[in-house]
Structure formats: structure tokens, C-alpha cells
Amino acid sequence: MLREEFPHPTSRLPTLWSASYFAASVGAVSADTVQRHIDTQWQRPRKKGGEQ
């Protein structure tokens, strides 16, 4: 679907994903809070502009 909607950037790439990984740190929150966020991130509706 992405290739159909956005043919230009994907026409030069063999895949849409790389073998890379993402790592980030979080502020003063507990491991339980981070886990709860990970477990429920797809359940929350996203706001316009990428904000949560």
C-alpha cells in the first residue's frame, strides 16, 4: 500500500525497512510506565501532527 501511495521514495529502495534498530532513553519514569506505553501504544488514537 505504501508503494502505491508513495511511489517516488520507494522506487529506489529494494525494501521499506532497514536492518537498523531504534534506541532511545526516557526521563524519570518507571519501567512499568514504559512497558505500559509499549503494550498500549497502538490502542491510543494518534493526534494530528504526530503528538500523543
mmCIF entry with sequence, helices, sheets and N, C-alpha, C, O atoms, coordinates in Angstrom:
data_MODEL
# 
_entry.id   MODEL 
# 
_entity.id                         1 
_entity.type                       polymer 
_entity.pdbx_number_of_molecules   1 
# 
_entity_poly.entity_id                      1 
_entity_poly.type                           'polypeptide(L)' 
_entity_poly.nstd_linkage                   no 
_entity_poly.nstd_monomer                   no 
_entity_poly.pdbx_seq_one_letter_code       MLREEFPHPTSRLPTLWSASYFAASVGAVSADTVQRHIDTQWQRPRKKGGEQ 
_entity_poly.pdbx_seq_one_letter_code_can   MLREEFPHPTSRLPTLWSASYFAASVGAVSADTVQRHIDTQWQRPRKKGGEQ 
_entity_poly.pdbx_strand_id                 A 
# 
loop_
_entity_poly_seq.entity_id 
_entity_poly_seq.num 
_entity_poly_seq.mon_id 
_entity_poly_seq.hetero 
1 1  MET n 
1 2  LEU n 
1 3  ARG n 
1 4  GLU n 
1 5  GLU n 
1 6  PHE n 
1 7  PRO n 
1 8  HIS n 
1 9  PRO n 
1 10 THR n 
1 11 SER n 
1 12 ARG n 
1 13 LEU n 
1 14 PRO n 
1 15 THR n 
1 16 LEU n 
1 17 TRP n 
1 18 SER n 
1 19 ALA n 
1 20 SER n 
1 21 TYR n 
1 22 PHE n 
1 23 ALA n 
1 24 ALA n 
1 25 SER n 
1 26 VAL n 
1 27 GLY n 
1 28 ALA n 
1 29 VAL n 
1 30 SER n 
1 31 ALA n 
1 32 ASP n 
1 33 THR n 
1 34 VAL n 
1 35 GLN n 
1 36 ARG n 
1 37 HIS n 
1 38 ILE n 
1 39 ASP n 
1 40 THR n 
1 41 GLN n 
1 42 TRP n 
1 43 GLN n 
1 44 ARG n 
1 45 PRO n 
1 46 ARG n 
1 47 LYS n 
1 48 LYS n 
1 49 GLY n 
1 50 GLY n 
1 51 GLU n 
1 52 GLN n 
# 
_struct_asym.id          A 
_struct_asym.entity_id   1 
# 
loop_
_struct_conf.conf_type_id 
_struct_conf.id 
_struct_conf.pdbx_PDB_helix_id 
_struct_conf.beg_label_comp_id 
_struct_conf.beg_label_asym_id 
_struct_conf.beg_label_seq_id 
_struct_conf.pdbx_beg_PDB_ins_code 
_struct_conf.end_label_comp_id 
_struct_conf.end_label_asym_id 
_struct_conf.end_label_seq_id 
_struct_conf.pdbx_end_PDB_ins_code 
_struct_conf.beg_auth_comp_id 
_struct_conf.beg_auth_asym_id 
_struct_conf.beg_auth_seq_id 
_struct_conf.end_auth_comp_id 
_struct_conf.end_auth_asym_id 
_struct_conf.end_auth_seq_id 
_struct_conf.pdbx_PDB_helix_class 
_struct_conf.details 
_struct_conf.pdbx_PDB_helix_length 
HELX_P HELX_P1 AA1 LEU A 2  ? GLU A 5  ? LEU A 2  GLU A 5  1 ? 4  
HELX_P HELX_P2 AA2 PRO A 7  ? SER A 11 ? PRO A 7  SER A 11 1 ? 5  
HELX_P HELX_P3 AA3 ALA A 31 ? THR A 40 ? ALA A 31 THR A 40 1 ? 10 
HELX_P HELX_P4 AA4 LYS A 48 ? GLY A 50 ? LYS A 48 GLY A 50 5 ? 3  
# 
_struct_conf_type.id          HELX_P 
_struct_conf_type.criteria    ? 
_struct_conf_type.reference   ? 
# 
loop_
_atom_site.group_PDB 
_atom_site.id 
_atom_site.type_symbol 
_atom_site.label_atom_id 
_atom_site.label_alt_id 
_atom_site.label_comp_id 
_atom_site.label_asym_id 
_atom_site.label_entity_id 
_atom_site.label_seq_id 
_atom_site.pdbx_PDB_ins_code 
_atom_site.Cartn_x 
_atom_site.Cartn_y 
_atom_site.Cartn_z 
_atom_site.occupancy 
_atom_site.B_iso_or_equiv 
_atom_site.pdbx_formal_charge 
_atom_site.auth_seq_id 
_atom_site.auth_comp_id 
_atom_site.auth_asym_id 
_atom_site.auth_atom_id 
_atom_site.pdbx_PDB_model_num 
ATOM 1   N N  . MET A 1 1  ? 0.819  -1.191 0.000  1.00 0.00 ? 1  MET A N  1 
ATOM 2   C CA . MET A 1 1  ? 0.000  0.000  0.000  1.00 0.00 ? 1  MET A CA 1 
ATOM 3   C C  . MET A 1 1  ? 0.864  1.256  0.000  1.00 0.00 ? 1  MET A C  1 
ATOM 4   O O  . MET A 1 1  ? 0.553  2.223  -0.696 1.00 0.00 ? 1  MET A O  1 
ATOM 5   N N  . LEU A 1 2  ? 1.944  1.248  0.775  1.00 0.00 ? 2  LEU A N  1 
ATOM 6   C CA . LEU A 1 2  ? 2.810  2.423  0.812  1.00 0.00 ? 2  LEU A CA 1 
ATOM 7   C C  . LEU A 1 2  ? 3.454  2.688  -0.534 1.00 0.00 ? 2  LEU A C  1 
ATOM 8   O O  . LEU A 1 2  ? 3.569  3.837  -0.960 1.00 0.00 ? 2  LEU A O  1 
ATOM 9   N N  . ARG A 1 3  ? 3.875  1.626  -1.203 1.00 0.00 ? 3  ARG A N  1 
ATOM 10  C CA . ARG A 1 3  ? 4.491  1.794  -2.524 1.00 0.00 ? 3  ARG A CA 1 
ATOM 11  C C  . ARG A 1 3  ? 3.495  2.366  -3.529 1.00 0.00 ? 3  ARG A C  1 
ATOM 12  O O  . ARG A 1 3  ? 3.885  3.139  -4.405 1.00 0.00 ? 3  ARG A O  1 
ATOM 13  N N  . GLU A 1 4  ? 2.241  2.006  -3.422 1.00 0.00 ? 4  GLU A N  1 
ATOM 14  C CA . GLU A 1 4  ? 1.223  2.557  -4.319 1.00 0.00 ? 4  GLU A CA 1 
ATOM 15  C C  . GLU A 1 4  ? 0.980  4.036  -4.031 1.00 0.00 ? 4  GLU A C  1 
ATOM 16  O O  . GLU A 1 4  ? 0.870  4.843  -4.954 1.00 0.00 ? 4  GLU A O  1 
ATOM 17  N N  . GLU A 1 5  ? 0.898  4.383  -2.762 1.00 0.00 ? 5  GLU A N  1 
ATOM 18  C CA . GLU A 1 5  ? 0.602  5.767  -2.398 1.00 0.00 ? 5  GLU A CA 1 
ATOM 19  C C  . GLU A 1 5  ? 1.814  6.684  -2.565 1.00 0.00 ? 5  GLU A C  1 
ATOM 20  O O  . GLU A 1 5  ? 1.661  7.853  -2.919 1.00 0.00 ? 5  GLU A O  1 
ATOM 21  N N  . PHE A 1 6  ? 3.005  6.166  -2.314 1.00 0.00 ? 6  PHE A N  1 
ATOM 22  C CA . PHE A 1 6  ? 4.225  6.964  -2.392 1.00 0.00 ? 6  PHE A CA 1 
ATOM 23  C C  . PHE A 1 6  ? 5.242  6.273  -3.305 1.00 0.00 ? 6  PHE A C  1 
ATOM 24  O O  . PHE A 1 6  ? 6.233  5.734  -2.812 1.00 0.00 ? 6  PHE A O  1 
ATOM 25  N N  . PRO A 1 7  ? 5.025  6.275  -4.594 1.00 0.00 ? 7  PRO A N  1 
ATOM 26  C CA . PRO A 1 7  ? 5.917  5.529  -5.486 1.00 0.00 ? 7  PRO A CA 1 
ATOM 27  C C  . PRO A 1 7  ? 7.325  6.111  -5.600 1.00 0.00 ? 7  PRO A C  1 
ATOM 28  O O  . PRO A 1 7  ? 8.282  5.358  -5.783 1.00 0.00 ? 7  PRO A O  1 
ATOM 29  N N  . HIS A 1 8  ? 7.473  7.431  -5.495 1.00 0.00 ? 8  HIS A N  1 
ATOM 30  C CA . HIS A 1 8  ? 8.783  8.032  -5.713 1.00 0.00 ? 8  HIS A CA 1 
ATOM 31  C C  . HIS A 1 8  ? 9.839  7.576  -4.705 1.00 0.00 ? 8  HIS A C  1 
ATOM 32  O O  . HIS A 1 8  ? 10.872 7.052  -5.123 1.00 0.00 ? 8  HIS A O  1 
ATOM 33  N N  . PRO A 1 9  ? 9.629  7.751  -3.392 1.00 0.00 ? 9  PRO A N  1 
ATOM 34  C CA . PRO A 1 9  ? 10.709 7.357  -2.465 1.00 0.00 ? 9  PRO A CA 1 
ATOM 35  C C  . PRO A 1 9  ? 10.961 5.856  -2.430 1.00 0.00 ? 9  PRO A C  1 
ATOM 36  O O  . PRO A 1 9  ? 12.074 5.424  -2.131 1.00 0.00 ? 9  PRO A O  1 
ATOM 37  N N  . THR A 1 10 ? 9.957  5.070  -2.726 1.00 0.00 ? 10 THR A N  1 
ATOM 38  C CA . THR A 1 10 ? 10.143 3.626  -2.632 1.00 0.00 ? 10 THR A CA 1 
ATOM 39  C C  . THR A 1 10 ? 10.644 3.013  -3.931 1.00 0.00 ? 10 THR A C  1 
ATOM 40  O O  . THR A 1 10 ? 11.059 1.854  -3.944 1.00 0.00 ? 10 THR A O  1 
ATOM 41  N N  . SER A 1 11 ? 10.613 3.771  -5.026 1.00 0.00 ? 11 SER A N  1 
ATOM 42  C CA . SER A 1 11 ? 11.057 3.186  -6.294 1.00 0.00 ? 11 SER A CA 1 
ATOM 43  C C  . SER A 1 11 ? 12.562 2.952  -6.321 1.00 0.00 ? 11 SER A C  1 
ATOM 44  O O  . SER A 1 11 ? 13.041 2.135  -7.107 1.00 0.00 ? 11 SER A O  1 
ATOM 45  N N  . ARG A 1 12 ? 13.313 3.651  -5.480 1.00 0.00 ? 12 ARG A N  1 
ATOM 46  C CA . ARG A 1 12 ? 14.761 3.499  -5.457 1.00 0.00 ? 12 ARG A CA 1 
ATOM 47  C C  . ARG A 1 12 ? 15.237 2.545  -4.366 1.00 0.00 ? 12 ARG A C  1 
ATOM 48  O O  . ARG A 1 12 ? 16.425 2.234  -4.281 1.00 0.00 ? 12 ARG A O  1 
ATOM 49  N N  . LEU A 1 13 ? 14.319 2.089  -3.546 1.00 0.00 ? 13 LEU A N  1 
ATOM 50  C CA . LEU A 1 13 ? 14.686 1.242  -2.410 1.00 0.00 ? 13 LEU A CA 1 
ATOM 51  C C  . LEU A 1 13 ? 14.192 -0.187 -2.626 1.00 0.00 ? 13 LEU A C  1 
ATOM 52  O O  . LEU A 1 13 ? 13.045 -0.387 -3.026 1.00 0.00 ? 13 LEU A O  1 
ATOM 53  N N  . PRO A 1 14 ? 15.029 -1.169 -2.370 1.00 0.00 ? 14 PRO A N  1 
ATOM 54  C CA . PRO A 1 14 ? 14.562 -2.556 -2.522 1.00 0.00 ? 14 PRO A CA 1 
ATOM 55  C C  . PRO A 1 14 ? 13.566 -2.949 -1.429 1.00 0.00 ? 14 PRO A C  1 
ATOM 56  O O  . PRO A 1 14 ? 12.690 -3.784 -1.659 1.00 0.00 ? 14 PRO A O  1 
ATOM 57  N N  . THR A 1 15 ? 13.695 -2.353 -0.249 1.00 0.00 ? 15 THR A N  1 
ATOM 58  C CA . THR A 1 15 ? 12.773 -2.630 0.848  1.00 0.00 ? 15 THR A CA 1 
ATOM 59  C C  . THR A 1 15 ? 12.407 -1.322 1.520  1.00 0.00 ? 15 THR A C  1 
ATOM 60  O O  . THR A 1 15 ? 13.095 -0.316 1.351  1.00 0.00 ? 15 THR A O  1 
ATOM 61  N N  . LEU A 1 16 ? 11.331 -1.336 2.276  1.00 0.00 ? 16 LEU A N  1 
ATOM 62  C CA . LEU A 1 16 ? 10.928 -0.143 3.021  1.00 0.00 ? 16 LEU A CA 1 
ATOM 63  C C  . LEU A 1 16 ? 11.607 -0.072 4.384  1.00 0.00 ? 16 LEU A C  1 
ATOM 64  O O  . LEU A 1 16 ? 11.667 1.000  4.986  1.00 0.00 ? 16 LEU A O  1 
ATOM 65  N N  . TRP A 1 17 ? 12.117 -1.195 4.876  1.00 0.00 ? 17 TRP A N  1 
ATOM 66  C CA . TRP A 1 17 ? 12.710 -1.238 6.202  1.00 0.00 ? 17 TRP A CA 1 
ATOM 67  C C  . TRP A 1 17 ? 14.179 -1.614 6.093  1.00 0.00 ? 17 TRP A C  1 
ATOM 68  O O  . TRP A 1 17 ? 14.580 -2.349 5.191  1.00 0.00 ? 17 TRP A O  1 
ATOM 69  N N  . SER A 1 18 ? 14.956 -1.110 7.002  1.00 0.00 ? 18 SER A N  1 
ATOM 70  C CA . SER A 1 18 ? 16.370 -1.476 7.028  1.00 0.00 ? 18 SER A CA 1 
ATOM 71  C C  . SER A 1 18 ? 16.611 -2.431 8.189  1.00 0.00 ? 18 SER A C  1 
ATOM 72  O O  . SER A 1 18 ? 15.714 -2.700 8.987  1.00 0.00 ? 18 SER A O  1 
ATOM 73  N N  . ALA A 1 19 ? 17.812 -2.929 8.267  1.00 0.00 ? 19 ALA A N  1 
ATOM 74  C CA . ALA A 1 19 ? 18.176 -3.831 9.355  1.00 0.00 ? 19 ALA A CA 1 
ATOM 75  C C  . ALA A 1 19 ? 18.565 -3.040 10.610 1.00 0.00 ? 19 ALA A C  1 
ATOM 76  O O  . ALA A 1 19 ? 19.036 -3.623 11.587 1.00 0.00 ? 19 ALA A O  1 
ATOM 77  N N  . SER A 1 20 ? 18.372 -1.746 10.587 1.00 0.00 ? 20 SER A N  1 
ATOM 78  C CA . SER A 1 20 ? 18.721 -0.891 11.723 1.00 0.00 ? 20 SER A CA 1 
ATOM 79  C C  . SER A 1 20 ? 17.781 -1.122 12.896 1.00 0.00 ? 20 SER A C  1 
ATOM 80  O O  . SER A 1 20 ? 16.793 -1.850 12.795 1.00 0.00 ? 20 SER A O  1 
ATOM 81  N N  . TYR A 1 21 ? 18.110 -0.492 13.993 1.00 0.00 ? 21 TYR A N  1 
ATOM 82  C CA . TYR A 1 21 ? 17.229 -0.539 15.147 1.00 0.00 ? 21 TYR A CA 1 
ATOM 83  C C  . TYR A 1 21 ? 17.172 0.850  15.759 1.00 0.00 ? 21 TYR A C  1 
ATOM 84  O O  . TYR A 1 21 ? 18.010 1.702  15.465 1.00 0.00 ? 21 TYR A O  1 
ATOM 85  N N  . PHE A 1 22 ? 16.194 1.069  16.600 1.00 0.00 ? 22 PHE A N  1 
ATOM 86  C CA . PHE A 1 22 ? 15.988 2.353  17.248 1.00 0.00 ? 22 PHE A CA 1 
ATOM 87  C C  . PHE A 1 22 ? 16.196 2.186  18.743 1.00 0.00 ? 22 PHE A C  1 
ATOM 88  O O  . PHE A 1 22 ? 15.693 1.239  19.348 1.00 0.00 ? 22 PHE A O  1 
ATOM 89  N N  . ALA A 1 23 ? 16.927 3.097  19.324 1.00 0.00 ? 23 ALA A N  1 
ATOM 90  C CA . ALA A 1 23 ? 17.122 3.100  20.773 1.00 0.00 ? 23 ALA A CA 1 
ATOM 91  C C  . ALA A 1 23 ? 16.910 4.521  21.273 1.00 0.00 ? 23 ALA A C  1 
ATOM 92  O O  . ALA A 1 23 ? 17.317 5.486  20.625 1.00 0.00 ? 23 ALA A O  1 
ATOM 93  N N  . ALA A 1 24 ? 16.275 4.640  22.421 1.00 0.00 ? 24 ALA A N  1 
ATOM 94  C CA . ALA A 1 24 ? 16.032 5.954  22.996 1.00 0.00 ? 24 ALA A CA 1 
ATOM 95  C C  . ALA A 1 24 ? 16.045 5.830  24.506 1.00 0.00 ? 24 ALA A C  1 
ATOM 96  O O  . ALA A 1 24 ? 15.892 4.740  25.059 1.00 0.00 ? 24 ALA A O  1 
ATOM 97  N N  . SER A 1 25 ? 16.228 6.945  25.152 1.00 0.00 ? 25 SER A N  1 
ATOM 98  C CA . SER A 1 25 ? 16.159 6.943  26.608 1.00 0.00 ? 25 SER A CA 1 
ATOM 99  C C  . SER A 1 25 ? 14.902 7.693  27.026 1.00 0.00 ? 25 SER A C  1 
ATOM 100 O O  . SER A 1 25 ? 14.337 8.472  26.259 1.00 0.00 ? 25 SER A O  1 
ATOM 101 N N  . VAL A 1 26 ? 14.486 7.442  28.238 1.00 0.00 ? 26 VAL A N  1 
ATOM 102 C CA . VAL A 1 26 ? 13.310 8.126  28.767 1.00 0.00 ? 26 VAL A CA 1 
ATOM 103 C C  . VAL A 1 26 ? 13.708 8.853  30.039 1.00 0.00 ? 26 VAL A C  1 
ATOM 104 O O  . VAL A 1 26 ? 14.721 8.542  30.664 1.00 0.00 ? 26 VAL A O  1 
ATOM 105 N N  . GLY A 1 27 ? 12.900 9.816  30.402 1.00 0.00 ? 27 GLY A N  1 
ATOM 106 C CA . GLY A 1 27 ? 13.187 10.600 31.604 1.00 0.00 ? 27 GLY A CA 1 
ATOM 107 C C  . GLY A 1 27 ? 12.863 9.837  32.874 1.00 0.00 ? 27 GLY A C  1 
ATOM 108 O O  . GLY A 1 27 ? 13.055 8.623  32.948 1.00 0.00 ? 27 GLY A O  1 
ATOM 109 N N  . ALA A 1 28 ? 12.385 10.535 33.842 1.00 0.00 ? 28 ALA A N  1 
ATOM 110 C CA . ALA A 1 28 ? 12.128 9.973  35.171 1.00 0.00 ? 28 ALA A CA 1 
ATOM 111 C C  . ALA A 1 28 ? 10.785 9.244  35.210 1.00 0.00 ? 28 ALA A C  1 
ATOM 112 O O  . ALA A 1 28 ? 9.831  9.710  35.833 1.00 0.00 ? 28 ALA A O  1 
ATOM 113 N N  . VAL A 1 29 ? 10.726 8.106  34.541 1.00 0.00 ? 29 VAL A N  1 
ATOM 114 C CA . VAL A 1 29 ? 9.535  7.263  34.585 1.00 0.00 ? 29 VAL A CA 1 
ATOM 115 C C  . VAL A 1 29 ? 9.974  5.849  34.935 1.00 0.00 ? 29 VAL A C  1 
ATOM 116 O O  . VAL A 1 29 ? 11.120 5.457  34.716 1.00 0.00 ? 29 VAL A O  1 
ATOM 117 N N  . SER A 1 30 ? 9.045  5.108  35.478 1.00 0.00 ? 30 SER A N  1 
ATOM 118 C CA . SER A 1 30 ? 9.375  3.749  35.896 1.00 0.00 ? 30 SER A CA 1 
ATOM 119 C C  . SER A 1 30 ? 9.360  2.793  34.704 1.00 0.00 ? 30 SER A C  1 
ATOM 120 O O  . SER A 1 30 ? 8.799  3.095  33.650 1.00 0.00 ? 30 SER A O  1 
ATOM 121 N N  . ALA A 1 31 ? 9.975  1.657  34.892 1.00 0.00 ? 31 ALA A N  1 
ATOM 122 C CA . ALA A 1 31 ? 9.972  0.617  33.860 1.00 0.00 ? 31 ALA A CA 1 
ATOM 123 C C  . ALA A 1 31 ? 8.539  0.153  33.596 1.00 0.00 ? 31 ALA A C  1 
ATOM 124 O O  . ALA A 1 31 ? 8.205  -0.184 32.460 1.00 0.00 ? 31 ALA A O  1 
ATOM 125 N N  . ASP A 1 32 ? 7.690  0.131  34.622 1.00 0.00 ? 32 ASP A N  1 
ATOM 126 C CA . ASP A 1 32 ? 6.288  -0.256 34.437 1.00 0.00 ? 32 ASP A CA 1 
ATOM 127 C C  . ASP A 1 32 ? 5.560  0.727  33.522 1.00 0.00 ? 32 ASP A C  1 
ATOM 128 O O  . ASP A 1 32 ? 4.749  0.316  32.693 1.00 0.00 ? 32 ASP A O  1 
ATOM 129 N N  . THR A 1 33 ? 5.844  2.025  33.668 1.00 0.00 ? 33 THR A N  1 
ATOM 130 C CA . THR A 1 33 ? 5.224  3.044  32.814 1.00 0.00 ? 33 THR A CA 1 
ATOM 131 C C  . THR A 1 33 ? 5.652  2.864  31.371 1.00 0.00 ? 33 THR A C  1 
ATOM 132 O O  . THR A 1 33 ? 4.826  2.955  30.463 1.00 0.00 ? 33 THR A O  1 
ATOM 133 N N  . VAL A 1 34 ? 6.927  2.612  31.151 1.00 0.00 ? 34 VAL A N  1 
ATOM 134 C CA . VAL A 1 34 ? 7.430  2.393  29.797 1.00 0.00 ? 34 VAL A CA 1 
ATOM 135 C C  . VAL A 1 34 ? 6.791  1.142  29.208 1.00 0.00 ? 34 VAL A C  1 
ATOM 136 O O  . VAL A 1 34 ? 6.361  1.164  28.055 1.00 0.00 ? 34 VAL A O  1 
ATOM 137 N N  . GLN A 1 35 ? 6.717  0.059  29.962 1.00 0.00 ? 35 GLN A N  1 
ATOM 138 C CA . GLN A 1 35 ? 6.115  -1.173 29.470 1.00 0.00 ? 35 GLN A CA 1 
ATOM 139 C C  . GLN A 1 35 ? 4.649  -0.963 29.144 1.00 0.00 ? 35 GLN A C  1 
ATOM 140 O O  . GLN A 1 35 ? 4.170  -1.468 28.128 1.00 0.00 ? 35 GLN A O  1 
ATOM 141 N N  . ARG A 1 36 ? 3.919  -0.226 29.985 1.00 0.00 ? 36 ARG A N  1 
ATOM 142 C CA . ARG A 1 36 ? 2.507  0.041  29.728 1.00 0.00 ? 36 ARG A CA 1 
ATOM 143 C C  . ARG A 1 36 ? 2.342  0.834  28.421 1.00 0.00 ? 36 ARG A C  1 
ATOM 144 O O  . ARG A 1 36 ? 1.420  0.578  27.646 1.00 0.00 ? 36 ARG A O  1 
ATOM 145 N N  . HIS A 1 37 ? 3.241  1.792  28.187 1.00 0.00 ? 37 HIS A N  1 
ATOM 146 C CA . HIS A 1 37 ? 3.207  2.553  26.942 1.00 0.00 ? 37 HIS A CA 1 
ATOM 147 C C  . HIS A 1 37 ? 3.431  1.640  25.738 1.00 0.00 ? 37 HIS A C  1 
ATOM 148 O O  . HIS A 1 37 ? 2.698  1.721  24.753 1.00 0.00 ? 37 HIS A O  1 
ATOM 149 N N  . ILE A 1 38 ? 4.427  0.783  25.812 1.00 0.00 ? 38 ILE A N  1 
ATOM 150 C CA . ILE A 1 38 ? 4.730  -0.138 24.717 1.00 0.00 ? 38 ILE A CA 1 
ATOM 151 C C  . ILE A 1 38 ? 3.538  -1.061 24.463 1.00 0.00 ? 38 ILE A C  1 
ATOM 152 O O  . ILE A 1 38 ? 3.157  -1.292 23.315 1.00 0.00 ? 38 ILE A O  1 
ATOM 153 N N  . ASP A 1 39 ? 2.960  -1.580 25.530 1.00 0.00 ? 39 ASP A N  1 
ATOM 154 C CA . ASP A 1 39 ? 1.857  -2.534 25.395 1.00 0.00 ? 39 ASP A CA 1 
ATOM 155 C C  . ASP A 1 39 ? 0.596  -1.900 24.819 1.00 0.00 ? 39 ASP A C  1 
ATOM 156 O O  . ASP A 1 39 ? -0.195 -2.590 24.176 1.00 0.00 ? 39 ASP A O  1 
ATOM 157 N N  . THR A 1 40 ? 0.391  -0.612 25.033 1.00 0.00 ? 40 THR A N  1 
ATOM 158 C CA . THR A 1 40 ? -0.869 0.022  24.624 1.00 0.00 ? 40 THR A CA 1 
ATOM 159 C C  . THR A 1 40 ? -0.695 1.072  23.533 1.00 0.00 ? 40 THR A C  1 
ATOM 160 O O  . THR A 1 40 ? -1.654 1.774  23.213 1.00 0.00 ? 40 THR A O  1 
ATOM 161 N N  . GLN A 1 41 ? 0.484  1.201  22.956 1.00 0.00 ? 41 GLN A N  1 
ATOM 162 C CA . GLN A 1 41 ? 0.712  2.301  22.009 1.00 0.00 ? 41 GLN A CA 1 
ATOM 163 C C  . GLN A 1 41 ? -0.193 2.244  20.787 1.00 0.00 ? 41 GLN A C  1 
ATOM 164 O O  . GLN A 1 41 ? -0.502 3.295  20.226 1.00 0.00 ? 41 GLN A O  1 
ATOM 165 N N  . TRP A 1 42 ? -0.623 1.093  20.355 1.00 0.00 ? 42 TRP A N  1 
ATOM 166 C CA . TRP A 1 42 ? -1.487 1.002  19.178 1.00 0.00 ? 42 TRP A CA 1 
ATOM 167 C C  . TRP A 1 42 ? -2.950 1.120  19.543 1.00 0.00 ? 42 TRP A C  1 
ATOM 168 O O  . TRP A 1 42 ? -3.799 1.175  18.653 1.00 0.00 ? 42 TRP A O  1 
ATOM 169 N N  . GLN A 1 43 ? -3.267 1.159  20.816 1.00 0.00 ? 43 GLN A N  1 
ATOM 170 C CA . GLN A 1 43 ? -4.660 1.290  21.245 1.00 0.00 ? 43 GLN A CA 1 
ATOM 171 C C  . GLN A 1 43 ? -5.086 2.749  21.330 1.00 0.00 ? 43 GLN A C  1 
ATOM 172 O O  . GLN A 1 43 ? -6.278 3.046  21.249 1.00 0.00 ? 43 GLN A O  1 
ATOM 173 N N  . ARG A 1 44 ? -4.138 3.662  21.492 1.00 0.00 ? 44 ARG A N  1 
ATOM 174 C CA . ARG A 1 44 ? -4.450 5.085  21.636 1.00 0.00 ? 44 ARG A CA 1 
ATOM 175 C C  . ARG A 1 44 ? -4.562 5.738  20.269 1.00 0.00 ? 44 ARG A C  1 
ATOM 176 O O  . ARG A 1 44 ? -3.717 5.498  19.407 1.00 0.00 ? 44 ARG A O  1 
ATOM 177 N N  . PRO A 1 45 ? -5.582 6.556  20.048 1.00 0.00 ? 45 PRO A N  1 
ATOM 178 C CA . PRO A 1 45 ? -5.660 7.278  18.773 1.00 0.00 ? 45 PRO A CA 1 
ATOM 179 C C  . PRO A 1 45 ? -4.566 8.332  18.706 1.00 0.00 ? 45 PRO A C  1 
ATOM 180 O O  . PRO A 1 45 ? -4.287 9.015  19.691 1.00 0.00 ? 45 PRO A O  1 
ATOM 181 N N  . ARG A 1 46 ? -3.952 8.459  17.544 1.00 0.00 ? 46 ARG A N  1 
ATOM 182 C CA . ARG A 1 46 ? -2.908 9.462  17.350 1.00 0.00 ? 46 ARG A CA 1 
ATOM 183 C C  . ARG A 1 46 ? -3.543 10.806 17.051 1.00 0.00 ? 46 ARG A C  1 
ATOM 184 O O  . ARG A 1 46 ? -4.550 10.892 16.347 1.00 0.00 ? 46 ARG A O  1 
ATOM 185 N N  . LYS A 1 47 ? -2.948 11.845 17.590 1.00 0.00 ? 47 LYS A N  1 
ATOM 186 C CA . LYS A 1 47 ? -3.419 13.200 17.313 1.00 0.00 ? 47 LYS A CA 1 
ATOM 187 C C  . LYS A 1 47 ? -2.748 13.715 16.049 1.00 0.00 ? 47 LYS A C  1 
ATOM 188 O O  . LYS A 1 47 ? -1.680 13.240 15.662 1.00 0.00 ? 47 LYS A O  1 
ATOM 189 N N  . LYS A 1 48 ? -3.375 14.678 15.420 1.00 0.00 ? 48 LYS A N  1 
ATOM 190 C CA . LYS A 1 48 ? -2.817 15.275 14.213 1.00 0.00 ? 48 LYS A CA 1 
ATOM 191 C C  . LYS A 1 48 ? -1.478 15.923 14.543 1.00 0.00 ? 48 LYS A C  1 
ATOM 192 O O  . LYS A 1 48 ? -1.328 16.508 15.616 1.00 0.00 ? 48 LYS A O  1 
ATOM 193 N N  . GLY A 1 49 ? -0.512 15.832 13.651 1.00 0.00 ? 49 GLY A N  1 
ATOM 194 C CA . GLY A 1 49 ? 0.805  16.433 13.869 1.00 0.00 ? 49 GLY A CA 1 
ATOM 195 C C  . GLY A 1 49 ? 1.779  15.515 14.581 1.00 0.00 ? 49 GLY A C  1 
ATOM 196 O O  . GLY A 1 49 ? 2.888  15.933 14.912 1.00 0.00 ? 49 GLY A O  1 
ATOM 197 N N  . GLY A 1 50 ? 1.382  14.260 14.825 1.00 0.00 ? 50 GLY A N  1 
ATOM 198 C CA . GLY A 1 50 ? 2.290  13.302 15.446 1.00 0.00 ? 50 GLY A CA 1 
ATOM 199 C C  . GLY A 1 50 ? 2.385  13.393 16.948 1.00 0.00 ? 50 GLY A C  1 
ATOM 200 O O  . GLY A 1 50 ? 3.143  12.641 17.560 1.00 0.00 ? 50 GLY A O  1 
ATOM 201 N N  . GLU A 1 51 ? 1.631  14.300 17.567 1.00 0.00 ? 51 GLU A N  1 
ATOM 202 C CA . GLU A 1 51 ? 1.664  14.422 19.032 1.00 0.00 ? 51 GLU A CA 1 
ATOM 203 C C  . GLU A 1 51 ? 0.828  13.340 19.661 1.00 0.00 ? 51 GLU A C  1 
ATOM 204 O O  . GLU A 1 51 ? -0.106 12.823 19.047 1.00 0.00 ? 51 GLU A O  1 
ATOM 205 N N  . GLN A 1 52 ? 1.165  12.994 20.897 1.00 0.00 ? 52 GLN A N  1 
ATOM 206 C CA . GLN A 1 52 ? 0.367  11.995 21.610 1.00 0.00 ? 52 GLN A CA 1 
ATOM 207 C C  . GLN A 1 52 ? -0.319 12.616 22.774 1.00 0.00 ? 52 GLN A C  1 
ATOM 208 O O  . GLN A 1 52 ? -1.041 11.934 23.501 1.00 0.00 ? 52 GLN A O  1 
# 
